[in-house]
Structures are given as structure tokens and as C-alpha cells.
């Protein structure tokens, strides 16, 4: 009789990859959606910023209340890695703890019922993942850790310096996934443009892009999380020239004021960032995403207004906004000039209004066009629409497309189609499918 497994993966999609590795090691378990019926419950936590830490703890407490007698509650991930001693001392609700170095040993940890924190960095090698949420798309993690020293980020303190997978390992995983029917890939890490630097490769990502282009069966690919100081013009041009990788540019800049960029220890200044973004923006059919932090210590009205003006005048397709989170073990934590929470909130509201218009403009630019989409399942609007994403978009973060008509009969989840963009409904494009692609 098979045992039941319930898993919650919190935080970023890098965590999702780790969760999929654990599912691959626990194939004898039946994955269920009811925590109260699970024999083993796993929470893969996020420990990046305050709200994520709160969500992780709330999830742990909620599952403990729901779980049945005799079940095992296992907590792993970034939160446990960052606060291992405190959590093991205080969270008596949890049966087993492990950190970020033992995802491929989760079956042994559960079998022996012993907590484990291996100090070595875990890099996916030949482990078979259970890909979740898609029949066509998979995330590919390039590395662990980070060599940057951003003032607001504690990740290098608990995940260590950059550790890149070998190009051979990445290519092998992608090749195996293509044989399993996956054709759309997002390559991710904390700082993807630094990939391979710890292996002595200054432009390791360029080398990897060229190797991935040789893998038959890939129809679509994109790079997530470029870093300004390690993104060369040559790298940008390599992506532009690629027939496999979309002109999809995701580079969180965090701010544009030279004063703030220096305080944030970002390395690149305003002029260089604008140069990079302009090259990306001018690429054919480019899609430009960034991230911004509002309310970092010492952010004056002048610096915020400089950012506000820049965002108003530069055409981003998507922007992720974050209120500054005061994290211990960071240099920003020691800065005395903290920005009042109410002021941060008001600044967020101001910039959100601008970004709402930017998002709408980006979507309006698609009206009347013929685009390529992937069917993802029933839409969030209910059974009368199928949900899809544009082939070049990243899943989940870039939005949902609604499909209400098809000239090719029934549509299959995971298949790609050509579609005509008819109108904008709220914040979603409405399309009609005209042709089957692959």
C-alpha cells in the first residue's frame, strides 16, 4: 500500500526545482492535495525577506494543525538553512529538519527519521525530477549561491558563493527533458549572467547558450535573472542572435539613482544600466522585465523621484516591485537612516500607478498581432476560457492569455498554437487560435 505525500513549495522557482528533485526521490509516495490524509508533509521554505519568512512559518503551523496522528512533518529549504539552530530549538511541531544541501537525500532522511544539514552545496546532477504544473515547460537551475554583495540581500550568507553546474550537466538534463516531451525552458539562478565564473569561464553563459542551441527539440528558451555588472554587451547580443532563446531580458536593476546604486552595492551605475536596457529594448520583439526595491535606507525624496521619472519614461513590459525588507546579516541592516513604513507605502502606490499603465501599454502593443501561445489548462476565469501564455513569456509571472475560440478543434494542454490577438479584457489578452504549431 503506497504512502501519501503532501508538499508545499514556497518562494522562487529555484525552490520549485529543488522540490521537484525531492518528488523524484520519493516516487513510491502518492502525491495528494489533502494534507490531512498525508503520511509525510514537506514544506520547502523561503527565507529571503520578512513576508516570505512569515509565509513559511504560517504554512508550517497550519499543516501541523491539519495533519493526522503519526504523520511526519518535514521542513527544508532556505529558512531552515538560514535559521537552523533557532528553528530546531523552537519549532517543536516539526519532526525533521534539513537545509539546502540534502534535497537528493530526502528519501534517506525520511527513512531514518533523522534531521540532517550537509554543509556541501547541492547541485543537481543526474537526479530525475518530477516536473510539476506543466507538460511543456521546465525550469533549469544553473547554479547555487552568489558572488554579489548587495546591501539588502542575505542569500550569500546562508547559501554561499557561486557554485555553477558544469555545462555538460545542464545540457544532459535539458536533453533528457526533451525526450520526455518538454520543449520550453527557463534557465534560472541567483545571478545567471555569472554562470561559470567559478569554473574559470568569464562568459560561461554565452558558451552554454551555444551548447543549448545544438539540442534538438527545443522550441523555446529564456534566461531569467541577469545581473548588470556581469551582463556584457556580447552576452546581450548572443541572446539577440540566438534562434533558440527569445529576446526576453529579465534584469532586476533595483534602482536607477547612482547614489542608491552605490549604497545598494550594485556595481553598475545609471549610465551603464541605461545602456544595457536600451540595447535590450531595441532588439526585435524584445520583452523587458526588471525588479525594483522601494524604501532602501537613505532613499530620499530626490532619489525616489529620480526612479519615478525613469520608470515613467522607459518602456518596461513587466516590473516586480518590492518594499525594502530589513534583513539581519546585511550591510543595509546596519544603516541608520531607515525610511518610514508609511512613506514606503505611499511611494509604492505612486510607482504602482505608473507601472499599471506600462503593463497596459505592453499588452495593447499585442492587439491585432498573430502570436504563438502554449495552452496551460483551464483559465483563471473559469471553464469558458482556456488559459495560455505567449510562447516567449515566462510562466506565471508574465500573465495569462484567455482563449475563447479555436479554428483547429479541441485544444490540448501543453501544445503550442498560433493565435490572433482580438482584445484586452482587464489585464488579460483575449485570443482566437488559428493554427496548430507543435
C-alpha positions, 0 to 999 in steps of 0.5 A: 500500500503506497504512502501519501505525500503532501508538499508545499513549495514556497518562494522562487522557482529555484525552490520549485526545482529543488522540490521537484528533485525531492518528488523524484526521490520519493516516487513510491509516495502518492502525491495528494492535495489533502494534507490531512490524509498525508503520511509525510508533509514537506514544506520547502521554505523561503527565507529571503525577506520578512513576508516570505519568512512569515509565509513559511512559518504560517504554512508550517503551523497550519499543516501541523494543525491539519495533519493526522496522528503519526504523520511526519512533518518535514521542513527544508529549504532556505529558512531552515538553512538560514535559521537552523539552530533557532528553528530546531530549538523552537519549532517543536511541531516539526519532526525533521529538519534539513537545509539546502544541501540534502534535497537528493537525500530526502528519501534517506532522511525520511527513512531514518527519521533523522534531521540532517544539514550537509554543509556541501552545496547541492547541485543537481546532477543526474537526479530525475525530477518530477516536473510539476504544473506543466507538460511543456515547460521546465525550469533549469537551475544553473547554479547555487549561491552568489558572488554579489554583495548587495546591501539588502540581500542575505542569500550569500550568507546562508547559501554561499558563493557561486557554485555553477553546474558544469555545462555538460550537466545542464545540457544532459538534463535539458536533453533528457527533458526533451525526450520526455516531451518538454520543449520550453525552458527557463534557465534560472539562478541567483545571478545567471549572467555569472554562470561559470565564473567559478569554473574559470569561464568569464562568459560561461553563459554565452558558451552554454547558450551555444551548447543549448542551441545544438539540442534538438527539440527545443522550441523555446528558451529564456534566461531569467535573472541577469545581473548588470555588472556581469551582463556584457554587451556580447552576452546581450547580443548572443541572446539577440542572435540566438534562434533558440532563446527569445529576446526576453531580458529579465534584469532586476536593476533595483534602482536607477539613482547612482547614489542608491546604486552605490549604497545598494552595492550594485556595481553598475551605475545609471549610465551603464544600466541605461545602456544595457536596457536600451540595447535590450529594448531595441532588439526585435520583439524584445520583452523587458522585465526588471525588479525594483526595491522601494524604501532602501535606507537613505532613499530620499525624496530626490532619489525616489523621484529620480526612479519615478521619472525613469520608470515613467519614461522607459518602456518596461513590459513587466516590473516586480516591485518590492518594499525594502525588507530589513534583513539581519546579516546585511550591510543595509541592516546596519544603516541608520537612516531607515525610511518610514513604513508609511512613506514606503507605502505611499511611494509604492502606490505612486510607482504602482500607478505608473507601472499599471499603465506600462503593463497596459501599454505592453499588452495593447502593443499585442492587439491585432498581432498573430502570436504563438501561445502554449495552452496551460489548462483551464483559465483563471476565469473559469471553464469558458476560457482556456488559459495560455501564455505567449510562447516567449513569456515566462510562466506565471509571472508574465500573465495569462492569455484567455482563449475563447475560440479555436479554428483547429478543434479541441485544444490540448494542454501543453501544445503550442498554437498560433493565435490572433490577438482580438482584445484586452479584457482587464489585464488579460489578452483575449485570443482566437487560435488559428493554427496548430504549431507543435 
